[in-house]
């Protein structure tokens, strides 16, 4: 009986992208957020679905952590991140009574919530829905991919940092994508270098090129490296307007280039 509303809520969403990584702390939510902003600056309507149930950081990034989710006839109304409503968000962070509440749930309950997030959010018309996932290749990933499968997601973007350890974990994520039949749109190497706020020189703190190497090895596109911009991180910490600050960031050209590759991949080409 739940089929018709499910179709209708995602019916006007053109493309669904999953942001995955094999481990925590590689900046998935940051990349998902920056990618959403870059696509928005390219004139697209974007939604972010945060299915990281234990660490929902998207609400904070957009300074909307105090927003509540309302119901409408077709389900939950997402929270808008900006006056112009060009980015809409849904996260378990909006459903917790207190921001510090822990989500201590067993698998089935988490899976049910993810299914509900996929079917019951009234996204309206979107060019892109970006799904921010928890680290690893857990139960939640499988539920998310299964729930989205009827809606034919465009594919996944894998986020790694340059070190070999991170790259090894992301390699497992590639296997997960293969097993679940999820197309890999490409790999993003995050935190590849630190941009000095004083002289703008980029230093490789970790190492370099792990993401590109992995992409070559796996035969998937390498979408680009995103430097660590301390000023952008600080703007998040201070709760300043990330949306306004992002275009001035040194991470912006890299993200704009990644967004452009995704747009090129989705535009109807005459082959």
C-alpha positions, 0 to 999 in steps of 0.5 A, a space after each residue: 500500500 505504501 507504493 504510490 506516495 513513495 513514487 510521488 515524493 521522489 518523482 520530481 527529483 532528477 538525480 540522487 547522489 550518495 556520498 560514501 566513505 569507508 571510514 569516519 572523519 574524512 569529511 563526508 558531510 563537509 563534501 556533501 555540503 560543499 557539493 550541494 552549495 557548488 551545485 546550487 551556485 550552478 543554478 540547481 535546486 538541491 536537497 541533502 538527506 542526512 542518514 548518518 543517524 549517530 552523527 547528524 552534522 548537516 543541521 549544524 553546518 547550515 545553522 538550522 539545528 533548532 528547526 523542527 520538521 513539520 508534517 504535510 499531506 505527503 509526509 515531512 516537509 524538509 527544512 530550508 537552509 536559506 531564505 531563497 529555499 534553494 537547499 532543503 535538508 532532512 536529518 534525524 538531527 531535526 527529530 531529536 528532542 535535544 541536540 545531544 540525544 544519542 540515537 541508540 537503536 537496533 538495526 531494524 528501527 534504524 532501517 525503518 527510519 531510513 526507509 521512511 526518510 526515503 519515502 516520506 519527505 516531501 522534497 518537491 522539485 529537485 535537480 539533485 538529492 545528495 545523501 550523506 551516509 554514515 561511515 563504513 559499509 553498515 546495515 544503514 548503507 544497505 537499507 539506504 541503497 535498497 530503499 533508493 533502488 526503485 528511484 534509480 540513483 545516479 550513483 555514489 561519490 566516494 570520499 577519501 583522505 590521502 593516507 593509505 589507511 583511508 584509501 584502504 577503507 575506501 577500497 572496501 566501499 568500492 567493493 560494496 558499491 559493486 556488490 549492491 550494483 551502485 555506480 561509482 561516479 568517482 573519488 574525491 580526495 578531501 583534505 589534500 593539503 592545508 591552505 595557509 590562511 596567511 600566505 595561501 600556500 598549500 602544504 600536504 600535511 598527510 600525503 598526496 595522491 592516494 585518491 587518484 591512485 585508488 581511482 586509477 587502480 579501480 578504474 573509476 573517475 578521479 573527480 579531484 582533490 579538495 584542500 583543507 581550508 581552515 577559514 572555512 572550517 572556522 566559519 562552521 565552528 563559529 556558526 557563520 554563514 557557510 553558504 556565503 563564505 563558501 564561494 570565497 574559500 580556497 576549496 571552492 574551485 575544486 568543488 566547482 570543478 567536481 560539481 561541473 563533472 557531475 553536471 556534465 555527466 548528467 546532461 543529455 549529451 549527443 554522443 
